[in-house]
Amino acid sequence: MTRIKICGLTREQDIHAVASHGADALGLVFYEKSPRHVSVPQAAGLARAVPPFLTVVGLFVNPTVDYVREVLAKVPLDVLQFHGEEAPEFCASFGKPYLKAIRVKAGVDLVECAARYVGAQGLLLDAYVEGTQGGTGESFDWALIPHNLPLPVILSGGLHAGNVAQAVAQVQPYAVDVSSGVEASKGIKDAAKVAAFIKEVKNVDLQLSR
């Protein structure tokens, strides 16, 4: 079954909505340039509202070692997600499982990326948009994803309830990751959109399993 991560949460009520509708993971953004950024104290408060068995992922973009350690000291993150140009050694240095985000465009060798970040739990594949590090709401050509990647694929970029079934059927990723596609406004999730997105994923999983 396809795992589901809802990213960019900023409010406690959105955590409850994500959990109640059956998501597997949620993402907190520790990147000040993002409209979904949360401060360390804010994130610590949100983390206290997370029910058991829901994975909490912390998203970083080219952070300092000290900043990641500060976050980890105060926020109980389960997984780290790196969206910048972080080296594999950096990503692995915090004693936590990590995901490496790759912005996909023609010419990016995803097999080579997977070999470089072999210690990652998976590759999060997002759209390449010049000057941004994700969360753009843009999709990319899923045909660019090779079938022989040795790491689990977390598919991101422009997903929403209207296209996620097609994405899952075509790519058959380990997980899907959505942020803007389930929002009322940036950083504010829409519970109905969250429910619709998760329903579409579960429905296509059932169809593919028959």
C-alpha positions as CSV (number, residue, x, y, z in Angstrom):
1,M,0.0,0.0,0.0
2,T,1.2,3.5,-0.9
3,R,2.3,5.5,2.2
4,I,1.0,9.1,2.5
5,K,2.9,12.1,3.8
6,I,1.3,15.5,4.3
7,C,3.9,18.2,4.5
8,G,4.0,21.8,5.6
9,L,1.8,21.6,8.7
10,T,1.6,24.7,10.8
11,R,-1.5,24.2,13.0
12,E,-2.6,21.7,15.6
13,Q,-6.0,21.2,14.0
14,D,-4.4,20.2,10.8
15,I,-2.4,17.5,12.6
16,H,-5.6,16.1,14.0
17,A,-7.2,16.1,10.5
18,V,-4.2,14.4,8.9
19,A,-4.1,11.8,11.6
20,S,-7.9,11.1,11.5
21,H,-8.0,10.6,7.8
22,G,-5.2,8.1,7.8
23,A,-2.0,9.7,6.7
24,D,1.2,7.8,7.6
25,A,3.5,10.8,8.1
26,L,3.5,14.6,8.4
27,G,6.2,17.2,7.6
28,L,7.3,20.2,9.5
29,V,9.3,22.8,7.5
30,F,12.5,24.2,9.1
31,Y,13.4,26.6,6.3
32,E,12.8,30.3,6.9
33,K,12.2,31.1,3.2
34,S,9.2,28.8,3.1
35,P,5.7,30.2,3.7
36,R,5.2,27.0,5.7
37,H,8.1,27.5,8.0
38,V,7.7,26.8,11.7
39,S,9.9,28.0,14.5
40,V,11.5,25.6,16.8
41,P,9.1,26.4,19.7
42,Q,6.2,26.2,17.4
43,A,7.3,22.9,16.0
44,A,7.8,21.5,19.6
45,G,4.2,22.4,20.4
46,L,2.9,20.8,17.2
47,A,4.9,17.7,17.9
48,R,3.2,17.3,21.3
49,A,-0.1,17.1,19.4
50,V,1.0,14.2,17.2
51,P,-0.7,10.9,18.1
52,P,1.2,7.6,18.3
53,F,2.3,5.8,15.1
54,L,2.3,8.9,13.0
55,T,5.8,9.6,11.7
56,V,7.1,13.2,12.1
57,V,9.5,14.4,9.4
58,G,11.6,17.5,9.6
59,L,12.4,19.3,6.4
60,F,15.7,21.2,6.0
61,V,17.4,23.1,3.2
62,N,21.2,23.5,3.5
63,P,21.0,23.8,7.3
64,T,24.0,24.2,9.6
65,V,24.9,21.3,11.9
66,D,24.1,23.4,14.9
67,Y,20.7,24.2,13.7
68,V,19.7,20.6,13.0
69,R,21.0,19.7,16.5
70,E,19.0,22.5,18.1
71,V,15.9,21.3,16.4
72,L,16.5,17.7,17.4
73,A,17.1,18.7,21.0
74,K,13.7,20.2,21.2
75,V,11.5,18.5,18.6
76,P,11.0,14.7,18.6
77,L,11.6,14.1,14.8
78,D,11.5,10.6,13.5
79,V,13.0,11.3,10.1
80,L,15.1,14.1,8.5
81,Q,14.4,15.3,5.0
82,F,17.1,17.3,3.2
83,H,16.1,19.5,0.2
84,G,19.4,21.3,-0.5
85,E,22.8,20.3,-1.7
86,E,23.7,18.4,1.5
87,A,26.4,15.8,1.1
88,P,25.5,12.2,2.1
89,E,27.9,12.4,5.0
90,F,26.1,15.4,6.4
91,C,22.7,13.8,6.0
92,A,23.8,10.7,7.9
93,S,25.6,12.5,10.7
94,F,22.7,13.1,13.0
95,G,21.9,9.5,13.9
96,K,18.4,9.7,12.4
97,P,17.0,8.1,9.3
98,Y,16.9,10.5,6.4
99,L,15.3,11.2,3.0
100,K,17.1,13.0,0.3
101,A,15.0,15.2,-2.0
102,I,16.0,15.4,-5.7
103,R,14.5,18.1,-8.0
104,V,13.9,16.2,-11.2
105,K,14.4,17.5,-14.7
106,A,15.7,16.1,-18.0
107,G,19.4,15.2,-17.5
108,V,19.3,14.5,-13.8
109,D,20.6,10.9,-13.3
110,L,18.4,9.5,-10.6
111,V,20.3,6.1,-10.5
112,E,23.5,8.1,-9.8
113,C,21.7,10.1,-7.1
114,A,20.4,6.9,-5.5
115,A,24.0,5.4,-5.5
116,R,25.4,8.6,-3.9
117,Y,22.7,8.7,-1.2
118,V,22.7,4.9,-0.7
119,G,22.3,5.5,3.1
120,A,19.0,7.3,2.7
121,Q,15.7,5.6,3.5
122,G,14.4,6.9,0.1
123,L,14.6,9.5,-2.6
124,L,11.9,12.2,-2.5
125,L,11.4,13.2,-6.1
126,D,10.1,16.8,-6.6
127,A,9.8,19.1,-9.6
128,Y,12.8,21.3,-10.6
129,V,11.8,24.9,-10.5
130,E,14.6,27.4,-10.9
131,G,15.3,29.4,-7.7
132,T,13.1,27.3,-5.4
133,Q,13.7,24.2,-3.2
134,G,10.2,22.6,-3.3
135,G,6.7,23.4,-2.3
136,T,5.9,25.0,-5.6
137,G,2.9,23.0,-6.6
138,E,4.5,22.1,-9.9
139,S,4.6,18.6,-11.2
140,F,7.2,17.0,-13.5
141,D,7.3,14.3,-16.1
142,W,6.9,11.0,-14.2
143,A,8.4,9.2,-17.2
144,L,11.8,10.5,-16.1
145,I,11.7,8.1,-13.1
146,P,13.6,4.9,-14.0
147,H,12.2,1.6,-12.9
148,N,15.5,0.3,-11.5
149,L,16.1,2.8,-8.7
150,P,17.6,0.9,-5.7
151,L,15.9,3.2,-3.2
152,P,12.2,3.6,-2.3
153,V,10.6,6.5,-4.2
154,I,8.6,9.2,-2.4
155,L,6.7,11.0,-5.2
156,S,6.1,14.7,-4.7
157,G,5.5,17.8,-6.8
158,G,2.1,19.1,-7.9
159,L,0.1,16.2,-6.5
160,H,-3.6,16.7,-5.6
161,A,-6.8,14.6,-5.4
162,G,-7.3,15.1,-9.1
163,N,-4.0,13.5,-10.3
164,V,-2.7,11.3,-7.4
165,A,-4.4,8.2,-8.6
166,Q,-2.8,8.5,-12.0
167,A,0.5,9.2,-10.4
168,V,0.3,6.1,-8.2
169,A,-0.8,3.9,-11.0
170,Q,2.0,5.1,-13.3
171,V,4.9,5.4,-10.9
172,Q,3.9,2.9,-8.2
173,P,6.0,4.8,-5.6
174,Y,6.6,3.7,-2.1
175,A,4.9,6.9,-0.9
176,V,3.4,10.1,-2.1
177,D,4.0,13.5,-0.5
178,V,1.7,16.5,-0.8
179,S,1.7,20.0,0.6
180,S,0.1,22.8,-1.6
181,G,-2.4,20.3,-3.1
182,V,-4.3,20.0,0.1
183,E,-4.2,23.6,1.2
184,A,-6.7,26.4,1.7
185,S,-3.8,28.8,1.7
186,K,-0.1,28.4,2.1
187,G,0.6,26.6,5.4
188,I,-3.2,26.1,6.1
189,K,-4.5,22.7,5.3
190,D,-8.0,22.0,4.0
191,A,-9.4,19.0,5.8
192,A,-11.7,18.1,3.0
193,K,-8.8,18.2,0.5
194,V,-6.7,16.1,2.8
195,A,-9.6,13.5,3.1
196,A,-10.1,13.5,-0.7
197,F,-6.4,13.0,-1.4
198,I,-6.0,10.1,1.0
199,K,-9.2,8.5,-0.3
200,E,-7.9,8.6,-3.9
201,V,-4.6,7.0,-2.9
202,K,-6.4,4.2,-1.0
203,N,-8.9,3.6,-3.8
204,V,-6.1,3.3,-6.5
205,D,-4.2,0.9,-4.2
206,L,-7.2,-1.3,-4.0
207,Q,-7.6,-1.3,-7.7
208,L,-4.0,-2.2,-8.3
209,S,-4.1,-5.0,-5.7
210,R,-6.9,-6.8,-7.5
